[in-house]
Amino acid sequence: MIKRSSLVLSAVSLAFLLTGVITPTASATPTLTVGGPNYITQSGTYRYTAQLSAPYNWFQFSHRFCPTSSIDACTTQWSAVQSFNDGVNPAYADMFIPRDCTNNGTKTHQVRVVAGAFGVGAQTKYKVTLQCFELP
């Protein structure tokens, strides 16, 4: 049974809210973060992670190899990568990176993550991993 005093208090609170005396706190939009190695020294499998702290989140990982570290200057097409997400921990994808530091080799490995969640629009973040000691 709801007490009459609770109803009065709720009505007063609603009136203050509607008149602007009490304003609801604005919550920050969750931000997508992407992690992984900054550089590699040998061929192998490396883990990239993504996190978006919001309910019912989803992630799409893709990657490519490029002669430059610039996301915009690289024209190589993105390839989808299988990722894993249990809904609690950060999502992740394990990717094999062949190290090629020859003159025309692919100097970087670029990862793109697109993610969203319930009530949160899609966000895109990138992670660039250098494959060679010389800058591309």
C-alpha positions in Angstrom: 0.0 0.0 0.0 1.4 3.4 -1.0 1.3 6.0 1.8 -0.3 9.3 1.1 2.8 11.2 2.2 4.8 9.3 -0.5 2.4 10.4 -3.2 2.5 14.0 -2.1 6.3 13.9 -2.0 6.4 12.4 -5.5 4.0 15.0 -6.8 6.1 17.8 -5.3 9.3 16.3 -6.8 7.7 16.0 -10.2 6.5 19.6 -10.0 10.0 20.9 -9.2 11.5 18.8 -12.0 9.0 20.2 -14.5 9.6 23.8 -13.4 13.3 23.4 -13.7 14.1 23.9 -10.0 15.5 20.5 -9.9 17.2 19.4 -13.1 18.1 15.8 -13.8 21.9 15.1 -14.0 23.2 14.6 -17.5 24.9 11.3 -17.9 28.0 11.0 -20.1 27.7 9.0 -23.2 29.8 5.9 -22.9 33.0 6.1 -25.0 34.4 3.2 -27.0 38.1 2.4 -26.2 40.3 0.2 -28.3 43.6 -1.4 -27.1 46.3 -3.5 -28.6 50.1 -3.5 -29.2 51.7 -0.2 -30.3 54.4 -2.1 -32.2 55.5 -5.7 -32.8 59.0 -7.2 -33.2 58.1 -10.6 -34.7 55.3 -12.3 -36.5 52.6 -13.8 -34.3 49.1 -13.6 -33.0 48.2 -10.5 -31.0 45.1 -9.6 -29.1 43.1 -6.4 -29.6 40.4 -5.4 -27.2 37.5 -3.0 -27.2 35.3 -1.8 -24.4 32.0 0.1 -24.3 30.5 0.3 -20.9 26.8 0.2 -21.8 24.2 -2.6 -21.7 23.6 -4.9 -24.6 26.8 -3.8 -26.4 28.0 -5.1 -29.7 31.3 -4.9 -31.6 32.5 -5.4 -35.1 36.3 -5.8 -35.6 38.1 -5.4 -39.0 41.7 -5.0 -40.0 44.1 -4.3 -42.8 47.9 -4.0 -43.5 49.2 -0.7 -44.8 52.5 1.0 -45.9 51.5 4.1 -43.9 50.3 4.7 -40.3 47.7 7.2 -41.5 44.2 5.8 -41.4 43.0 8.2 -44.1 45.9 7.7 -46.5 45.7 3.9 -46.6 43.5 2.6 -49.5 43.6 -1.1 -48.5 40.2 -2.6 -48.0 39.1 -3.6 -44.4 38.6 -7.3 -43.7 36.2 -8.5 -41.1 37.6 -10.4 -38.1 35.8 -12.7 -35.7 35.5 -11.2 -32.3 34.3 -12.4 -28.9 32.1 -10.6 -26.5 30.5 -12.1 -23.3 28.7 -8.9 -22.5 30.6 -8.2 -19.3 34.3 -8.2 -20.2 35.9 -6.2 -23.0 35.4 -7.7 -26.5 38.5 -9.0 -28.2 39.9 -10.4 -31.4 43.1 -12.4 -31.9 44.9 -11.5 -35.2 47.9 -13.0 -36.8 50.3 -10.2 -37.9 53.1 -11.3 -40.4 56.0 -8.9 -40.0 57.2 -7.6 -43.3 59.8 -4.8 -43.2 61.1 -5.0 -46.8 61.1 -1.9 -49.0 57.5 -2.3 -50.2 56.4 -4.2 -47.1 53.3 -3.4 -45.0 54.7 -1.2 -42.3 51.5 -1.1 -40.1 48.6 -3.2 -39.0 45.4 -1.2 -38.6 42.4 -2.3 -36.6 39.0 -0.7 -36.8 36.3 -1.3 -34.2 32.7 -0.2 -34.7 30.5 -0.6 -31.5 27.2 0.4 -30.1 24.9 -0.5 -27.3 21.3 -0.1 -26.2 20.6 3.6 -26.3 24.1 4.4 -27.6 24.7 5.1 -31.3 27.5 3.4 -33.2 31.1 4.7 -32.5 34.2 3.9 -34.5 37.8 3.8 -33.1 41.1 2.7 -34.7 44.3 1.2 -33.4 47.5 1.3 -35.5 50.4 -1.1 -34.7 53.8 -0.4 -36.2 55.5 -3.5 -37.7 58.9 -2.1 -38.3 61.3 0.2 -36.4 61.4 2.7 -39.2 58.5 5.1 -39.3 56.1 4.6 -42.3 
